[in-house]
Amino acid sequence: MNLHLTPDLEQIIREKADSERYQSTDKVIRTALHLLVKRDLILDDVRQQIQKGWDSAEAGNLVDGEEFMEQMLAELHEEILREEAYTADQLVAAN
């Protein structure tokens, strides 16, 4: 596989590879692709949740706005904690 990168992207990859966080350009690219896949999964889940909400609303199943926001914020907080733990585990495993 050949990659054609702009000079700006090449510089970003080199700078990341030269940092203490990554050991090589391969590691930088693998990490970026992992994050891209994860982002796509999250976006797919969000789209599914939105559709589920629309379907529920159309069926007449509605909830109080404040209750909904409290639940969503709690779920977001849990997701952030899981992501921080995952990232910490990955950093430890990489070293």
PDB file of N, CA, C and O in Angstrom:
ATOM      1  N   MET A   1       0.846  -1.173   0.000  1.00  0.00           N
ATOM      2  CA  MET A   1       0.000   0.000   0.000  1.00  0.00           C
ATOM      3  C   MET A   1       0.889   1.234   0.000  1.00  0.00           C
ATOM      4  O   MET A   1       1.831   1.344   0.785  1.00  0.00           O
ATOM      5  N   ASN A   2       0.576   2.139  -0.881  1.00  0.00           N
ATOM      6  CA  ASN A   2       1.300   3.404  -0.931  1.00  0.00           C
ATOM      7  C   ASN A   2       0.398   4.507  -0.410  1.00  0.00           C
ATOM      8  O   ASN A   2      -0.786   4.576  -0.740  1.00  0.00           O
ATOM      9  N   LEU A   3       0.981   5.365   0.411  1.00  0.00           N
ATOM     10  CA  LEU A   3       0.244   6.512   0.925  1.00  0.00           C
ATOM     11  C   LEU A   3       0.854   7.775   0.353  1.00  0.00           C
ATOM     12  O   LEU A   3       2.075   7.932   0.326  1.00  0.00           O
ATOM     13  N   HIS A   4       0.010   8.662  -0.098  1.00  0.00           N
ATOM     14  CA  HIS A   4       0.463   9.951  -0.588  1.00  0.00           C
ATOM     15  C   HIS A   4      -0.067  10.996   0.386  1.00  0.00           C
ATOM     16  O   HIS A   4      -1.269  11.248   0.462  1.00  0.00           O
ATOM     17  N   LEU A   5       0.854  11.592   1.124  1.00  0.00           N
ATOM     18  CA  LEU A   5       0.488  12.554   2.149  1.00  0.00           C
ATOM     19  C   LEU A   5       0.979  13.940   1.769  1.00  0.00           C
ATOM     20  O   LEU A   5       1.999  14.100   1.099  1.00  0.00           O
ATOM     21  N   THR A   6       0.236  14.924   2.210  1.00  0.00           N
ATOM     22  CA  THR A   6       0.696  16.299   2.025  1.00  0.00           C
ATOM     23  C   THR A   6       1.902  16.525   2.938  1.00  0.00           C
ATOM     24  O   THR A   6       2.077  15.818   3.931  1.00  0.00           O
ATOM     25  N   PRO A   7       2.724  17.505   2.601  1.00  0.00           N
ATOM     26  CA  PRO A   7       3.859  17.807   3.485  1.00  0.00           C
ATOM     27  C   PRO A   7       3.420  18.120   4.926  1.00  0.00           C
ATOM     28  O   PRO A   7       4.109  17.761   5.881  1.00  0.00           O
ATOM     29  N   ASP A   8       2.283  18.785   5.068  1.00  0.00           N
ATOM     30  CA  ASP A   8       1.783  19.102   6.413  1.00  0.00           C
ATOM     31  C   ASP A   8       1.476  17.828   7.205  1.00  0.00           C
ATOM     32  O   ASP A   8       1.829  17.721   8.379  1.00  0.00           O
ATOM     33  N   LEU A   9       0.812  16.858   6.549  1.00  0.00           N
ATOM     34  CA  LEU A   9       0.498  15.602   7.235  1.00  0.00           C
ATOM     35  C   LEU A   9       1.764  14.823   7.564  1.00  0.00           C
ATOM     36  O   LEU A   9       1.870  14.234   8.640  1.00  0.00           O
ATOM     37  N   GLU A  10       2.720  14.816   6.647  1.00  0.00           N
ATOM     38  CA  GLU A  10       3.988  14.142   6.921  1.00  0.00           C
ATOM     39  C   GLU A  10       4.677  14.753   8.131  1.00  0.00           C
ATOM     40  O   GLU A  10       5.224  14.039   8.972  1.00  0.00           O
ATOM     41  N   GLN A  11       4.648  16.076   8.212  1.00  0.00           N
ATOM     42  CA  GLN A  11       5.280  16.758   9.336  1.00  0.00           C
ATOM     43  C   GLN A  11       4.586  16.399  10.652  1.00  0.00           C
ATOM     44  O   GLN A  11       5.250  16.169  11.662  1.00  0.00           O
ATOM     45  N   ILE A  12       3.262  16.350  10.640  1.00  0.00           N
ATOM     46  CA  ILE A  12       2.521  15.975  11.845  1.00  0.00           C
ATOM     47  C   ILE A  12       2.914  14.574  12.288  1.00  0.00           C
ATOM     48  O   ILE A  12       3.152  14.337  13.472  1.00  0.00           O
ATOM     49  N   ILE A  13       2.981  13.649  11.342  1.00  0.00           N
ATOM     50  CA  ILE A  13       3.339  12.269  11.674  1.00  0.00           C
ATOM     51  C   ILE A  13       4.756  12.195  12.232  1.00  0.00           C
ATOM     52  O   ILE A  13       5.001  11.511  13.226  1.00  0.00           O
ATOM     53  N   ARG A  14       5.690  12.902  11.589  1.00  0.00           N
ATOM     54  CA  ARG A  14       7.077  12.901  12.080  1.00  0.00           C
ATOM     55  C   ARG A  14       7.174  13.485  13.492  1.00  0.00           C
ATOM     56  O   ARG A  14       7.865  12.946  14.357  1.00  0.00           O
ATOM     57  N   GLU A  15       6.465  14.599  13.705  1.00  0.00           N
ATOM     58  CA  GLU A  15       6.502  15.231  15.029  1.00  0.00           C
ATOM     59  C   GLU A  15       5.934  14.298  16.091  1.00  0.00           C
ATOM     60  O   GLU A  15       6.488  14.189  17.185  1.00  0.00           O
ATOM     61  N   LYS A  16       4.833  13.626  15.773  1.00  0.00           N
ATOM     62  CA  LYS A  16       4.238  12.685  16.729  1.00  0.00           C
ATOM     63  C   LYS A  16       5.185  11.513  16.983  1.00  0.00           C
ATOM     64  O   LYS A  16       5.354  11.080  18.123  1.00  0.00           O
ATOM     65  N   ALA A  17       5.801  11.003  15.914  1.00  0.00           N
ATOM     66  CA  ALA A  17       6.719   9.864  16.057  1.00  0.00           C
ATOM     67  C   ALA A  17       7.946  10.245  16.873  1.00  0.00           C
ATOM     68  O   ALA A  17       8.497   9.411  17.591  1.00  0.00           O
ATOM     69  N   ASP A  18       8.373  11.480  16.771  1.00  0.00           N
ATOM     70  CA  ASP A  18       9.538  11.943  17.518  1.00  0.00           C
ATOM     71  C   ASP A  18       9.219  12.260  18.969  1.00  0.00           C
ATOM     72  O   ASP A  18      10.124  12.411  19.791  1.00  0.00           O
ATOM     73  N   SER A  19       7.940  12.362  19.283  1.00  0.00           N
ATOM     74  CA  SER A  19       7.560  12.660  20.661  1.00  0.00           C
ATOM     75  C   SER A  19       7.740  11.416  21.522  1.00  0.00           C
ATOM     76  O   SER A  19       7.941  10.320  20.999  1.00  0.00           O
ATOM     77  N   GLU A  20       7.672  11.575  22.800  1.00  0.00           N
ATOM     78  CA  GLU A  20       7.829  10.448  23.720  1.00  0.00           C
ATOM     79  C   GLU A  20       6.599   9.548  23.736  1.00  0.00           C
ATOM     80  O   GLU A  20       6.670   8.431  24.247  1.00  0.00           O
ATOM     81  N   ARG A  21       5.491   9.997  23.199  1.00  0.00           N
ATOM     82  CA  ARG A  21       4.245   9.245  23.251  1.00  0.00           C
ATOM     83  C   ARG A  21       4.221   8.090  22.246  1.00  0.00           C
ATOM     84  O   ARG A  21       3.604   7.058  22.509  1.00  0.00           O
ATOM     85  N   TYR A  22       4.880   8.254  21.110  1.00  0.00           N
ATOM     86  CA  TYR A  22       4.858   7.245  20.060  1.00  0.00           C
ATOM     87  C   TYR A  22       6.285   6.806  19.736  1.00  0.00           C
ATOM     88  O   TYR A  22       7.223   7.599  19.822  1.00  0.00           O
ATOM     89  N   GLN A  23       6.436   5.541  19.363  1.00  0.00           N
ATOM     90  CA  GLN A  23       7.764   5.016  19.084  1.00  0.00           C
ATOM     91  C   GLN A  23       8.143   5.084  17.605  1.00  0.00           C
ATOM     92  O   GLN A  23       9.325   5.021  17.267  1.00  0.00           O
ATOM     93  N   SER A  24       7.159   5.211  16.728  1.00  0.00           N
ATOM     94  CA  SER A  24       7.440   5.186  15.296  1.00  0.00           C
ATOM     95  C   SER A  24       6.293   5.815  14.516  1.00  0.00           C
ATOM     96  O   SER A  24       5.215   6.070  15.051  1.00  0.00           O
ATOM     97  N   THR A  25       6.559   6.059  13.227  1.00  0.00           N
ATOM     98  CA  THR A  25       5.504   6.582  12.369  1.00  0.00           C
ATOM     99  C   THR A  25       4.399   5.540  12.210  1.00  0.00           C
ATOM    100  O   THR A  25       3.225   5.894  12.103  1.00  0.00           O
ATOM    101  N   ASP A  26       4.769   4.254  12.195  1.00  0.00           N
ATOM    102  CA  ASP A  26       3.748   3.202  12.114  1.00  0.00           C
ATOM    103  C   ASP A  26       2.794   3.276  13.295  1.00  0.00           C
ATOM    104  O   ASP A  26       1.583   3.130  13.129  1.00  0.00           O
ATOM    105  N   LYS A  27       3.335   3.503  14.488  1.00  0.00           N
ATOM    106  CA  LYS A  27       2.506   3.581  15.693  1.00  0.00           C
ATOM    107  C   LYS A  27       1.569   4.790  15.615  1.00  0.00           C
ATOM    108  O   LYS A  27       0.413   4.700  16.029  1.00  0.00           O
ATOM    109  N   VAL A  28       2.050   5.909  15.094  1.00  0.00           N
ATOM    110  CA  VAL A  28       1.218   7.104  14.943  1.00  0.00           C
ATOM    111  C   VAL A  28       0.044   6.799  14.019  1.00  0.00           C
ATOM    112  O   VAL A  28      -1.101   7.121  14.337  1.00  0.00           O
ATOM    113  N   ILE A  29       0.328   6.182  12.878  1.00  0.00           N
ATOM    114  CA  ILE A  29      -0.725   5.886  11.901  1.00  0.00           C
ATOM    115  C   ILE A  29      -1.693   4.845  12.440  1.00  0.00           C
ATOM    116  O   ILE A  29      -2.902   4.978  12.252  1.00  0.00           O
ATOM    117  N   ARG A  30      -1.184   3.802  13.113  1.00  0.00           N
ATOM    118  CA  ARG A  30      -2.077   2.783  13.689  1.00  0.00           C
ATOM    119  C   ARG A  30      -3.002   3.410  14.728  1.00  0.00           C
ATOM    120  O   ARG A  30      -4.192   3.098  14.779  1.00  0.00           O
ATOM    121  N   THR A  31      -2.452   4.291  15.551  1.00  0.00           N
ATOM    122  CA  THR A  31      -3.271   4.962  16.568  1.00  0.00           C
ATOM    123  C   THR A  31      -4.334   5.836  15.911  1.00  0.00           C
ATOM    124  O   THR A  31      -5.488   5.842  16.339  1.00  0.00           O
ATOM    125  N   ALA A  32      -3.950   6.569  14.879  1.00  0.00           N
ATOM    126  CA  ALA A  32      -4.915   7.429  14.174  1.00  0.00           C
ATOM    127  C   ALA A  32      -6.029   6.590  13.551  1.00  0.00           C
ATOM    128  O   ALA A  32      -7.200   6.964  13.622  1.00  0.00           O
ATOM    129  N   LEU A  33      -5.672   5.465  12.945  1.00  0.00           N
ATOM    130  CA  LEU A  33      -6.698   4.617  12.338  1.00  0.00           C
ATOM    131  C   LEU A  33      -7.604   3.998  13.392  1.00  0.00           C
ATOM    132  O   LEU A  33      -8.811   3.876  13.182  1.00  0.00           O
ATOM    133  N   HIS A  34      -7.032   3.609  14.520  1.00  0.00           N
ATOM    134  CA  HIS A  34      -7.843   3.072  15.622  1.00  0.00           C
ATOM    135  C   HIS A  34      -8.862   4.111  16.074  1.00  0.00           C
ATOM    136  O   HIS A  34     -10.032   3.790  16.282  1.00  0.00           O
ATOM    137  N   LEU A  35      -8.417   5.353  16.224  1.00  0.00           N
ATOM    138  CA  LEU A  35      -9.324   6.424  16.649  1.00  0.00           C
ATOM    139  C   LEU A  35     -10.387   6.706  15.592  1.00  0.00           C
ATOM    140  O   LEU A  35     -11.526   7.024  15.933  1.00  0.00           O
ATOM    141  N   LEU A  36     -10.030   6.593  14.324  1.00  0.00           N
ATOM    142  CA  LEU A  36     -11.003   6.800  13.253  1.00  0.00           C
ATOM    143  C   LEU A  36     -12.084   5.723  13.283  1.00  0.00           C
ATOM    144  O   LEU A  36     -13.270   6.023  13.149  1.00  0.00           O
ATOM    145  N   VAL A  37     -11.673   4.480  13.458  1.00  0.00           N
ATOM    146  CA  VAL A  37     -12.643   3.379  13.549  1.00  0.00           C
ATOM    147  C   VAL A  37     -13.547   3.595  14.754  1.00  0.00           C
ATOM    148  O   VAL A  37     -14.764   3.432  14.667  1.00  0.00           O
ATOM    149  N   LYS A  38     -12.942   3.962  15.877  1.00  0.00           N
ATOM    150  CA  LYS A  38     -13.729   4.186  17.098  1.00  0.00           C
ATOM    151  C   LYS A  38     -14.721   5.335  16.891  1.00  0.00           C
ATOM    152  O   LYS A  38     -15.874   5.248  17.313  1.00  0.00           O
ATOM    153  N   ARG A  39     -14.272   6.400  16.246  1.00  0.00           N
ATOM    154  CA  ARG A  39     -15.155   7.544  15.965  1.00  0.00           C
ATOM    155  C   ARG A  39     -16.334   7.112  15.105  1.00  0.00           C
ATOM    156  O   ARG A  39     -17.474   7.497  15.368  1.00  0.00           O
ATOM    157  N   ASP A  40     -16.062   6.314  14.078  1.00  0.00           N
ATOM    158  CA  ASP A  40     -17.142   5.850  13.205  1.00  0.00           C
ATOM    159  C   ASP A  40     -18.145   4.991  13.965  1.00  0.00           C
ATOM    160  O   ASP A  40     -19.351   5.095  13.739  1.00  0.00           O
ATOM    161  N   LEU A  41     -17.656   4.146  14.862  1.00  0.00           N
ATOM    162  CA  LEU A  41     -18.557   3.322  15.674  1.00  0.00           C
ATOM    163  C   LEU A  41     -19.430   4.188  16.572  1.00  0.00           C
ATOM    164  O   LEU A  41     -20.623   3.932  16.733  1.00  0.00           O
ATOM    165  N   ILE A  42     -18.825   5.205  17.147  1.00  0.00           N
ATOM    166  CA  ILE A  42     -19.578   6.118  18.014  1.00  0.00           C
ATOM    167  C   ILE A  42     -20.640   6.854  17.203  1.00  0.00           C
ATOM    168  O   ILE A  42     -21.782   6.977  17.645  1.00  0.00           O
ATOM    169  N   LEU A  43     -20.272   7.343  16.018  1.00  0.00           N
ATOM    170  CA  LEU A  43     -21.239   8.045  15.177  1.00  0.00           C
ATOM    171  C   LEU A  43     -22.378   7.120  14.754  1.00  0.00           C
ATOM    172  O   LEU A  43     -23.537   7.533  14.734  1.00  0.00           O
ATOM    173  N   ASP A  44     -22.057   5.879  14.420  1.00  0.00           N
ATOM    174  CA  ASP A  44     -23.105   4.916  14.073  1.00  0.00           C
ATOM    175  C   ASP A  44     -24.053   4.701  15.246  1.00  0.00           C
ATOM    176  O   ASP A  44     -25.269   4.642  15.069  1.00  0.00           O
ATOM    177  N   ASP A  45     -23.487   4.585  16.444  1.00  0.00           N
ATOM    178  CA  ASP A  45     -24.313   4.387  17.634  1.00  0.00           C
ATOM    179  C   ASP A  45     -25.206   5.602  17.879  1.00  0.00           C
ATOM    180  O   ASP A  45     -26.382   5.457  18.215  1.00  0.00           O
ATOM    181  N   VAL A  46     -24.646   6.794  17.711  1.00  0.00           N
ATOM    182  CA  VAL A  46     -25.433   8.021  17.899  1.00  0.00           C
ATOM    183  C   VAL A  46     -26.586   8.062  16.906  1.00  0.00           C
ATOM    184  O   VAL A  46     -27.715   8.396  17.267  1.00  0.00           O
ATOM    185  N   ARG A  47     -26.298   7.722  15.658  1.00  0.00           N
ATOM    186  CA  ARG A  47     -27.359   7.719  14.645  1.00  0.00           C
ATOM    187  C   ARG A  47     -28.463   6.718  15.002  1.00  0.00           C
ATOM    188  O   ARG A  47     -29.650   7.008  14.849  1.00  0.00           O
ATOM    189  N   GLN A  48     -28.057   5.543  15.478  1.00  0.00           N
ATOM    190  CA  GLN A  48     -29.041   4.535  15.882  1.00  0.00           C
ATOM    191  C   GLN A  48     -29.873   5.023  17.064  1.00  0.00           C
ATOM    192  O   GLN A  48     -31.085   4.813  17.104  1.00  0.00           O
ATOM    193  N   GLN A  49     -29.224   5.669  18.018  1.00  0.00           N
ATOM    194  CA  GLN A  49     -29.944   6.184  19.183  1.00  0.00           C
ATOM    195  C   GLN A  49     -30.921   7.288  18.785  1.00  0.00           C
ATOM    196  O   GLN A  49     -32.032   7.366  19.310  1.00  0.00           O
ATOM    197  N   ILE A  50     -30.496   8.136  17.854  1.00  0.00           N
ATOM    198  CA  ILE A  50     -31.396   9.191  17.375  1.00  0.00           C
ATOM    199  C   ILE A  50     -32.607   8.576  16.686  1.00  0.00           C
ATOM    200  O   ILE A  50     -33.739   8.992  16.931  1.00  0.00           O
ATOM    201  N   GLN A  51     -32.375   7.596  15.833  1.00  0.00           N
ATOM    202  CA  GLN A  51     -33.490   6.940  15.147  1.00  0.00           C
ATOM    203  C   GLN A  51     -34.414   6.265  16.148  1.00  0.00           C
ATOM    204  O   GLN A  51     -35.637   6.328  16.020  1.00  0.00           O
ATOM    205  N   LYS A  52     -33.825   5.624  17.140  1.00  0.00           N
ATOM    206  CA  LYS A  52     -34.626   4.973  18.188  1.00  0.00           C
ATOM    207  C   LYS A  52     -35.495   6.012  18.908  1.00  0.00           C
ATOM    208  O   LYS A  52     -36.661   5.762  19.214  1.00  0.00           O
ATOM    209  N   GLY A  53     -34.901   7.180  19.169  1.00  0.00           N
ATOM    210  CA  GLY A  53     -35.655   8.244  19.830  1.00  0.00           C
ATOM    211  C   GLY A  53     -36.799   8.752  18.966  1.00  0.00           C
ATOM    212  O   GLY A  53     -37.911   8.949  19.456  1.00  0.00           O
ATOM    213  N   TRP A  54     -36.531   8.964  17.692  1.00  0.00           N
ATOM    214  CA  TRP A  54     -37.587   9.406  16.784  1.00  0.00           C
ATOM    215  C   TRP A  54     -38.709   8.374  16.701  1.00  0.00           C
ATOM    216  O   TRP A  54     -39.891   8.715  16.749  1.00  0.00           O
ATOM    217  N   ASP A  55     -38.312   7.099  16.574  1.00  0.00           N
ATOM    218  CA  ASP A  55     -39.322   6.037  16.506  1.00  0.00           C
ATOM    219  C   ASP A  55     -40.171   6.015  17.775  1.00  0.00           C
ATOM    220  O   ASP A  55     -41.390   5.848  17.716  1.00  0.00           O
ATOM    221  N   SER A  56     -39.518   6.184  18.916  1.00  0.00           N
ATOM    222  CA  SER A  56     -40.228   6.179  20.185  1.00  0.00           C
ATOM    223  C   SER A  56     -41.177   7.373  20.293  1.00  0.00           C
ATOM    224  O   SER A  56     -42.310   7.242  20.756  1.00  0.00           O
ATOM    225  N   ALA A  57     -40.691   8.548  19.854  1.00  0.00           N
ATOM    226  CA  ALA A  57     -41.535   9.746  19.906  1.00  0.00           C
ATOM    227  C   ALA A  57     -42.743   9.608  18.986  1.00  0.00           C
ATOM    228  O   ALA A  57     -43.857   9.989  19.346  1.00  0.00           O
ATOM    229  N   GLU A  58     -42.513   9.067  17.812  1.00  0.00           N
ATOM    230  CA  GLU A  58     -43.620   8.874  16.876  1.00  0.00           C
ATOM    231  C   GLU A  58     -44.650   7.891  17.422  1.00  0.00           C
ATOM    232  O   GLU A  58     -45.830   7.970  17.081  1.00  0.00           O
ATOM    233  N   ALA A  59     -44.205   6.965  18.270  1.00  0.00           N
ATOM    234  CA  ALA A  59     -45.117   6.002  18.881  1.00  0.00           C
ATOM    235  C   ALA A  59     -45.797   6.589  20.121  1.00  0.00           C
ATOM    236  O   ALA A  59     -46.619   5.928  20.755  1.00  0.00           O
ATOM    237  N   GLY A  60     -45.445   7.841  20.464  1.00  0.00           N
ATOM    238  CA  GLY A  60     -46.079   8.495  21.603  1.00  0.00           C
ATOM    239  C   GLY A  60     -45.365   8.278  22.925  1.00  0.00           C
ATOM    240  O   GLY A  60     -45.880   8.676  23.969  1.00  0.00           O
ATOM    241  N   ASN A  61     -44.191   7.656  22.908  1.00  0.00           N
ATOM    242  CA  ASN A  61     -43.424   7.412  24.131  1.00  0.00           C
ATOM    243  C   ASN A  61     -42.451   8.568  24.349  1.00  0.00           C
ATOM    244  O   ASN A  61     -41.352   8.578  23.794  1.00  0.00           O
ATOM    245  N   LEU A  62     -42.858   9.522  25.146  1.00  0.00           N
ATOM    246  CA  LEU A  62     -42.053  10.700  25.402  1.00  0.00           C
ATOM    247  C   LEU A  62     -41.639  10.744  26.864  1.00  0.00           C
ATOM    248  O   LEU A  62     -42.324  10.199  27.730  1.00  0.00           O
ATOM    249  N   VAL A  63     -40.499  11.404  27.137  1.00  0.00           N
ATOM    250  CA  VAL A  63     -40.025  11.553  28.510  1.00  0.00           C
ATOM    251  C   VAL A  63     -39.815  13.029  28.800  1.00  0.00           C
ATOM    252  O   VAL A  63     -39.721  13.847  27.885  1.00  0.00           O
ATOM    253  N   ASP A  64     -39.743  13.350  30.055  1.00  0.00           N
ATOM    254  CA  ASP A  64     -39.484  14.705  30.508  1.00  0.00           C
ATOM    255  C   ASP A  64     -38.085  15.129  30.061  1.00  0.00           C
ATOM    256  O   ASP A  64     -37.136  14.355  30.186  1.00  0.00           O
ATOM    257  N   GLY A  65     -37.951  16.341  29.547  1.00  0.00           N
ATOM    258  CA  GLY A  65     -36.676  16.835  29.037  1.00  0.00           C
ATOM    259  C   GLY A  65     -35.572  16.867  30.078  1.00  0.00           C
ATOM    260  O   GLY A  65     -34.440  16.477  29.791  1.00  0.00           O
ATOM    261  N   GLU A  66     -35.884  17.327  31.287  1.00  0.00           N
ATOM    262  CA  GLU A  66     -34.862  17.393  32.340  1.00  0.00           C
ATOM    263  C   GLU A  66     -34.407  15.989  32.735  1.00  0.00           C
ATOM    264  O   GLU A  66     -33.215  15.756  32.936  1.00  0.00           O
ATOM    265  N   GLU A  67     -35.340  15.065  32.846  1.00  0.00           N
ATOM    266  CA  GLU A  67     -35.002  13.675  33.176  1.00  0.00           C
ATOM    267  C   GLU A  67     -34.099  13.080  32.104  1.00  0.00           C
ATOM    268  O   GLU A  67     -33.121  12.399  32.410  1.00  0.00           O
ATOM    269  N   PHE A  68     -34.434  13.342  30.854  1.00  0.00           N
ATOM    270  CA  PHE A  68     -33.636  12.845  29.743  1.00  0.00           C
ATOM    271  C   PHE A  68     -32.214  13.396  29.797  1.00  0.00           C
ATOM    272  O   PHE A  68     -31.251  12.644  29.652  1.00  0.00           O
ATOM    273  N   MET A  69     -32.081  14.701  30.003  1.00  0.00           N
ATOM    274  CA  MET A  69     -30.755  15.314  30.040  1.00  0.00           C
ATOM    275  C   MET A  69     -29.925  14.778  31.197  1.00  0.00           C
ATOM    276  O   MET A  69     -28.726  14.552  31.031  1.00  0.00           O
ATOM    277  N   GLU A  70     -30.521  14.570  32.351  1.00  0.00           N
ATOM    278  CA  GLU A  70     -29.794  13.997  33.481  1.00  0.00           C
ATOM    279  C   GLU A  70     -29.268  12.603  33.140  1.00  0.00           C
ATOM    280  O   GLU A  70     -28.129  12.263  33.462  1.00  0.00           O
ATOM    281  N   GLN A  71     -30.106  11.806  32.487  1.00  0.00           N
ATOM    282  CA  GLN A  71     -29.696  10.457  32.097  1.00  0.00           C
ATOM    283  C   GLN A  71     -28.571  10.520  31.062  1.00  0.00           C
ATOM    284  O   GLN A  71     -27.590   9.784  31.168  1.00  0.00           O
ATOM    285  N   MET A  72     -28.708  11.388  30.067  1.00  0.00           N
ATOM    286  CA  MET A  72     -27.682  11.509  29.030  1.00  0.00           C
ATOM    287  C   MET A  72     -26.351  11.979  29.611  1.00  0.00           C
ATOM    288  O   MET A  72     -25.298  11.468  29.228  1.00  0.00           O
ATOM    289  N   LEU A  73     -26.383  12.940  30.524  1.00  0.00           N
ATOM    290  CA  LEU A  73     -25.150  13.424  31.142  1.00  0.00           C
ATOM    291  C   LEU A  73     -24.487  12.330  31.971  1.00  0.00           C
ATOM    292  O   LEU A  73     -23.261  12.214  31.979  1.00  0.00           O
ATOM    293  N   ALA A  74     -25.280  11.534  32.662  1.00  0.00           N
ATOM    294  CA  ALA A  74     -24.728  10.421  33.439  1.00  0.00           C
ATOM    295  C   ALA A  74     -24.068   9.400  32.514  1.00  0.00           C
ATOM    296  O   ALA A  74     -22.983   8.903  32.813  1.00  0.00           O
ATOM    297  N   GLU A  75     -24.720   9.087  31.392  1.00  0.00           N
ATOM    298  CA  GLU A  75     -24.145   8.140  30.431  1.00  0.00           C
ATOM    299  C   GLU A  75     -22.877   8.706  29.799  1.00  0.00           C
ATOM    300  O   GLU A  75     -21.912   7.971  29.590  1.00  0.00           O
ATOM    301  N   LEU A  76     -22.867   9.998  29.493  1.00  0.00           N
ATOM    302  CA  LEU A  76     -21.682  10.632  28.930  1.00  0.00           C
ATOM    303  C   LEU A  76     -20.533  10.583  29.926  1.00  0.00           C
ATOM    304  O   LEU A  76     -19.396  10.296  29.550  1.00  0.00           O
ATOM    305  N   HIS A  77     -20.818  10.857  31.180  1.00  0.00           N
ATOM    306  CA  HIS A  77     -19.787  10.805  32.220  1.00  0.00           C
ATOM    307  C   HIS A  77     -19.186   9.401  32.315  1.00  0.00           C
ATOM    308  O   HIS A  77     -17.969   9.254  32.422  1.00  0.00           O
ATOM    309  N   GLU A  78     -20.031   8.376  32.277  1.00  0.00           N
ATOM    310  CA  GLU A  78     -19.552   6.998  32.323  1.00  0.00           C
ATOM    311  C   GLU A  78     -18.682   6.684  31.113  1.00  0.00           C
ATOM    312  O   GLU A  78     -17.652   6.023  31.250  1.00  0.00           O
ATOM    313  N   GLU A  79     -19.078   7.145  29.937  1.00  0.00           N
ATOM    314  CA  GLU A  79     -18.300   6.910  28.717  1.00  0.00           C
ATOM    315  C   GLU A  79     -16.937   7.587  28.802  1.00  0.00           C
ATOM    316  O   GLU A  79     -15.929   7.006  28.401  1.00  0.00           O
ATOM    317  N   ILE A  80     -16.903   8.803  29.320  1.00  0.00           N
ATOM    318  CA  ILE A  80     -15.632   9.513  29.477  1.00  0.00           C
ATOM    319  C   ILE A  80     -14.717   8.749  30.417  1.00  0.00           C
ATOM    320  O   ILE A  80     -13.526   8.609  30.141  1.00  0.00           O
ATOM    321  N   LEU A  81     -15.251   8.255  31.515  1.00  0.00           N
ATOM    322  CA  LEU A  81     -14.437   7.485  32.453  1.00  0.00           C
ATOM    323  C   LEU A  81     -13.900   6.214  31.801  1.00  0.00           C
ATOM    324  O   LEU A  81     -12.739   5.858  32.008  1.00  0.00           O
ATOM    325  N   ARG A  82     -14.731   5.526  31.016  1.00  0.00           N
ATOM    326  CA  ARG A  82     -14.272   4.318  30.312  1.00  0.00           C
ATOM    327  C   ARG A  82     -13.173   4.662  29.311  1.00  0.00           C
ATOM    328  O   ARG A  82     -12.182   3.939  29.207  1.00  0.00           O
ATOM    329  N   GLU A  83     -13.341   5.754  28.578  1.00  0.00           N
ATOM    330  CA  GLU A  83     -12.349   6.169  27.586  1.00  0.00           C
ATOM    331  C   GLU A  83     -11.026   6.525  28.264  1.00  0.00           C
ATOM    332  O   GLU A  83      -9.959   6.154  27.774  1.00  0.00           O
ATOM    333  N   GLU A  84     -11.089   7.230  29.372  1.00  0.00           N
ATOM    334  CA  GLU A  84      -9.861   7.586  30.089  1.00  0.00           C
ATOM    335  C   GLU A  84      -9.143   6.334  30.586  1.00  0.00           C
ATOM    336  O   GLU A  84      -7.917   6.249  30.515  1.00  0.00           O
ATOM    337  N   ALA A  85      -9.900   5.374  31.085  1.00  0.00           N
ATOM    338  CA  ALA A  85      -9.301   4.125  31.560  1.00  0.00           C
ATOM    339  C   ALA A  85      -8.690   3.356  30.395  1.00  0.00           C
ATOM    340  O   ALA A  85      -7.594   2.810  30.522  1.00  0.00           O
ATOM    341  N   TYR A  86      -9.385   3.308  29.266  1.00  0.00           N
ATOM    342  CA  TYR A  86      -8.883   2.604  28.084  1.00  0.00           C
ATOM    343  C   TYR A  86      -7.588   3.259  27.592  1.00  0.00           C
ATOM    344  O   TYR A  86      -6.609   2.569  27.309  1.00  0.00           O
ATOM    345  N   THR A  87      -7.585   4.577  27.493  1.00  0.00           N
ATOM    346  CA  THR A  87      -6.412   5.296  27.029  1.00  0.00           C
ATOM    347  C   THR A  87      -5.221   5.069  27.956  1.00  0.00           C
ATOM    348  O   THR A  87      -4.097   4.866  27.497  1.00  0.00           O
ATOM    349  N   ALA A  88      -5.475   5.106  29.254  1.00  0.00           N
ATOM    350  CA  ALA A  88      -4.406   4.844  30.225  1.00  0.00           C
ATOM    351  C   ALA A  88      -3.864   3.432  30.056  1.00  0.00           C
ATOM    352  O   ALA A  88      -2.650   3.233  30.109  1.00  0.00           O
ATOM    353  N   ASP A  89      -4.720   2.463  29.859  1.00  0.00           N
ATOM    354  CA  ASP A  89      -4.296   1.072  29.648  1.00  0.00           C
ATOM    355  C   ASP A  89      -3.447   0.961  28.384  1.00  0.00           C
ATOM    356  O   ASP A  89      -2.442   0.251  28.375  1.00  0.00           O
ATOM    357  N   GLN A  90      -3.841   1.656  27.317  1.00  0.00           N
ATOM    358  CA  GLN A  90      -3.098   1.606  26.061  1.00  0.00           C
ATOM    359  C   GLN A  90      -1.723   2.230  26.212  1.00  0.00           C
ATOM    360  O   GLN A  90      -0.748   1.715  25.666  1.00  0.00           O
ATOM    361  N   LEU A  91      -1.632   3.333  26.945  1.00  0.00           N
ATOM    362  CA  LEU A  91      -0.351   3.978  27.165  1.00  0.00           C
ATOM    363  C   LEU A  91       0.589   3.085  27.968  1.00  0.00           C
ATOM    364  O   LEU A  91       1.783   3.010  27.675  1.00  0.00           O
ATOM    365  N   VAL A  92       0.055   2.416  28.972  1.00  0.00           N
ATOM    366  CA  VAL A  92       0.858   1.497  29.772  1.00  0.00           C
ATOM    367  C   VAL A  92       1.324   0.328  28.918  1.00  0.00           C
ATOM    368  O   VAL A  92       2.484  -0.077  28.999  1.00  0.00           O
ATOM    369  N   ALA A  93       0.428  -0.217  28.099  1.00  0.00           N
ATOM    370  CA  ALA A  93       0.777  -1.357  27.243  1.00  0.00           C
ATOM    371  C   ALA A  93       1.812  -0.975  26.198  1.00  0.00           C
ATOM    372  O   ALA A  93       2.637  -1.804  25.813  1.00  0.00           O
ATOM    373  N   ALA A  94       1.780   0.272  25.733  1.00  0.00           N
ATOM    374  CA  ALA A  94       2.712   0.722  24.707  1.00  0.00           C
ATOM    375  C   ALA A  94       4.120   0.896  25.256  1.00  0.00           C
ATOM    376  O   ALA A  94       5.098   0.830  24.512  1.00  0.00           O
ATOM    377  N   ASN A  95       4.214   1.113  26.536  1.00  0.00           N
ATOM    378  CA  ASN A  95       5.542   1.345  27.127  1.00  0.00           C
ATOM    379  C   ASN A  95       6.020   0.073  27.672  1.00  0.00           C
ATOM    380  O   ASN A  95       7.118   0.011  28.224  1.00  0.00           O
TER     381      ASN A  95
END
